[in-house]
Amino acid sequence: MNQNFSRLAQINLSGVGCWLTVLAFVILLSSLGLGWVLNWLIFLITLPFILLFVAFFALRWWVGRNIVEDECPVCGYSFTAFNGIDIDCPNCNEPLKVEKGKFIRVTPPGTIDVEAIEVDVKRLED
């Protein structure tokens, strides 16, 4: 082999045989009147891509409708969750329920919420 031969002048024909086979197959099908087979094959090849495209936008629409961003009613920490599930606040670990786009505190029946206030010691002595 000539070592002075430029690499730019070389042609790589490794994939041409495959494409020639496909072209011969297409010509054979069209000459026999079996174009519907070729159309069916093209449809089967493109169907997964179309379904993937539709599934991507359907998933984005569903997530956009069901994700909720709100603050914890106990500590005020802002985070996101899916609508209609039970979760714990990542900051204070309070059990919460997501309903109608809001975080609601889950309390057992009979629990009374009390809000504590600070009282000055000087006020008590007066």
Steps between C-alpha positions, in 0.01 A plus 500: 500500500627846416568689822505836324135460399295776659240396755262757354482312173386175667129421492338297772240268345422290808132606530411515132403132472228538764349803328513330161311203648233730641472684167470171308228385743304824450528474121388135511196582713396793282540300178284215634225734614567434865541863598255449784757272668755777484247751633417263785870458587552877500193538723633238746837672512356849561223393743727472809640849439150648466383323817808619689435858387133486608586329832756769582250784460224305677730442798598868512132600495414253779790612721412866443144438618587285802805666654441732795740760640401636840632570848481267798221623732718425805848634420444702179753300295419521126520178298321309224297178496237322294132571556303244705782329691613482863853629564724619781645851504872473417579772755292422813387143413133590558256263323313693230234426242482672163144597406378753243841658453572556872689317774270403788624381836391145583388480862331213684133550595454692824828692472471865596753738345629752751715796412752581772598857583788632706420686817743750650609415856484867600133512407417217737672664797307827461 
